[in-house]
Amino acid sequence: MREQGSQLRGPLAHHDGSALYVSNPQPNLGESVELSLRACRNLHVDEVYLRVVVDGEPHYTQARLRSQDPQEQWWTATVEIVNHITSYRFRLDTAAGSLWLNAGGLHRHDIPDAQDFRLTTYQLPTWTNSAVIYQIFPDRFARSPRQRNETYPDWALPAQWSDPVAANTPEGVRQIYGGSLYGIEEHLDYIQQLGANTIYLTPFFPARSNHRYDASTFAHVDPLLGGDQALRSLTNAAHLRSMHVLGDLTLNHSGVTHEWFAKGQADPDSPEAGFYYFDRQAGTYATFDGVESLPKFDHRSAELRRRLYDGPQSVVARYIRDFGLDGWRIDVAQSAGKYRGVDLSDLVAERTHATMSATRSNLLLLAEHQFDASPTLQGPGWQGAMAYAAFTKPVWAWLGACLRENAWGAPGPAERFGGNDMADIMQEYASLVPWQSFAASMTLLDSHDTARFRSVAGPYQSLGVALLMTLPGIPSVFSGDEVGIGGSGLEEGRQPFPWNENSWDRPLYQLYRSLIALRHEHPCLSQGGLRWLNCGQEFVTFERADAHETLLVQVNRGEHSPVISTVNAANLLGGPDLTAGQTMPTQAPSFHIWRINKQE
């Protein structure tokens, strides 16, 4: 229940899973946790009850009034963690009747459990609290004198670094520009100076394309990228800088030239014959999304699971143990394990996570999921998802000034709506998952699978960067975004990195650096709670807060009616400070980040 008016104001009641409201956001079984509710005095709350589901049954605990001032009250109740997932909501008794608060907001009637707050015992790696991801398409980032490819496989078309990408042609996936893992290592200074501390590599396995999602083997790293030694060298060098490296693995399919597929197709009696969905009579096989070069894995095969992700000899374990990866991003995780009447998707996620946990601690498992990922983020499987639906799509719909057609296969023109709609959609998706999964999901403006955000947003690009670096989640930057690479299609966006600094958009580069630095300097931007405040068609305002400070963020897409500030706050970006009783900035496009004075 978000209200909008002439004065700066927030929701009438609020709770989220951050440390400001949850005494221990990552508890273990048997521990007690204090849960706090923030309520506006205008609600006239007399009593608060915490409704907690324990072993499938609802239990009520009366909350105590912890503190109050003329504007708000803080209520607190204690819950013992006895289940791996603790589902809860609050009941607020007021003079006007009872209200229910769940992650979807405030309600005047009892509601279903789907949007209840959730607290899980499934632990996240500690380093994700301050992670900023830099996504690299290895062939397009940097060449190295340590990697000179004298011969190429028959599918490859060698290209000069300055050659244009052959987008939307058969040659588009065959061009090889010669970037390597050694090249990435030799530019770790650049990545670190930008402020990123986690590298996400798109696939590094041999394949018959430059994107390498059609792996021909998982046994070794592609020699075109430097081979096994190059990956070990990169992860070692990154770890010396306290950086982390994520790999990219296809658990849904392999390439049609994969050694397992070749053997399974040739020999019906081989173990590999059970790795795929072969129809021997018809001479066909199941594929990913109808692409014949991407045969789909059949996860009913225990031997496939053992080789790919289940146990110490699996691909998942080996590249963590022997190559030093700090986690995996799983390609099209939304489809892995699913085919017709077979649905082993939960098994795939849980066994992958279990294998990683048994191999080494403090690892991250992210799922590519382009739609509603919430059903897959409830338990011991994927720890977070690529937040396409929960972040990217609503940002595009608000700031996509140059977007004409819809994305992700949807028909019709590009979706368009206001900042208030964007905020509602983001809250709706966040309400369906535990806060830990929400905070550990990868937020992104674009990726190697989309158009570049520069070509989507046009004059609003900086506003998207501001949202990326100030909202919850792990922000991800696709290499080259920060210096102005554009491209209206995914292949157009996969351009070689322009190492000639004269071609860079220097103000944009400095914007990325300053906002990433600000995120590192103010932990409430990465770990704090989120309250949406005044939002309209042309602007959004929200609060990020922890126990130490409260930041106020305003993003203006267009001119709008003024909002009166109720706080005094210092501008962190050199713009105007806020004074209670005066109007907040309305010029557009613009964004502002203020620190609210402690006495407020």
ABEGO torsion letter per residue (X at the ends): XBBBBABBBBBABBBBABAAABABABBBBGBBBBBBBBBBAAAGBABBBBBBBBGGBBBBBBBBBABBBAABBBBBBBBBBABABBBBBBBBBBAAEBBBBBAAEBBABBBBAAABBBBBABBBBAAAAABBBBBBBAAAABBBAABBBABBBAABBBBBAABBBBBGBAAAAABBAGBBAAAAAAAAAAAAAAGBABBBBBBABBBABAAGABBABAABBBAAAGEAAAAAAAAAAAAAAGBBBBBBBBAABBBAABAAAAAAAABAABAAAAABBBBAAAGBBBBBGGBAABBBBBAABAAAAAAAABEAABAAAAAAAAAGBAEBBBBGAAABGBBEABBAAAAAAAAAAAAAAAABBGBBBBBBBABBAAAAAABABBABBBBAAAAAAAAAAAABAABABBBGGBBEBBBBBBAAAAAAAAAAAAAABBAAAAAABBBBABBAABBBAAAAAEAAAAAAAAAAAABBEBBBBBBGAAAGBBEABAAAABBBBBABAAABBAAAAAAAAAAAAAAAABAAAAABBBBBBBBBAABBBBBBBBAABBBBBBBBABBBBBBBBABBBBBAAGBBBBBBGBBBBABOBBBBBBBBBAAX
